[in-house]
Each structure stands twice: as C-alpha cells, then as structure tokens.
Amino acid sequence: LFLFTGLAFAADKVNVNTASLEQLQTINGVGVSTAEAIITYREESGLFKNVDDLLNVKGIGEKKLEKFSEQISVAVPE
C-alpha cells in the first residue's frame, strides 16, 4: 500500500522541464509571474538538471523553493 501511495504521489508532481504555464500555477506558492519566470529561464538557459537550479530563476529564493520543492520534479523528457 505504501509503495502504491508513493508512486501515485510521484505522478502528481509537476515536472518543471515540461509543464505549461497553467500546470506550473498548480504548484502551491507559484503564481503567474513565477510560472512565467520558470518558463522564460527554461527557454533561455535549457532544462533544469536539479531542483536547486530553480534558485537561478528570478523571484525564487531558498525559502520559496523550500515551500514547493516536494511538489515538483525535474525529469528530463525523452
């Protein structure tokens, strides 16, 4: 039961490397401007390699990242 629950939770994470503006806004603590900044950074600098790369995005500091880091993934699309 715990394995299934863990897998279901992992599937609910938002992949910041592929998420749309609307999908990014479903992350607790991410509004329109932060979602736009994530997409802009991704388009200009390439995919995120790890969660800490989000600290390079304008408007995301350590406290904000800590708030939503459990809700995101940085999986590289195939």
Residue pairs with C-beta under 8 A, 6 or more apart in sequence:
10 73
13 71
13 72
13 73
14 23
14 24
14 26
14 27
14 71
14 72
14 73
15 72
15 73
15 74
15 75
15 77
16 24
16 38
16 42
16 48
16 54
16 72
16 73
16 74
17 42
17 47
17 48
17 74
17 75
17 76
17 77
18 75
18 77
19 38
21 32
21 35
21 36
21 39
24 30
24 34
24 35
24 38
24 39
25 31
25 32
25 35
27 68
27 71
27 72
28 67
28 68
28 71
29 64
29 67
29 68
30 38
30 68
33 59
34 57
34 59
34 60
34 64
37 57
37 58
37 59
37 60
38 54
38 57
38 60
41 56
41 57
41 58
42 48
45 56
47 74
47 76
48 54
48 74
49 74
50 74
51 65
51 69
51 72
51 74
52 65
53 74
54 60
54 65
54 72
55 61
55 62
55 65
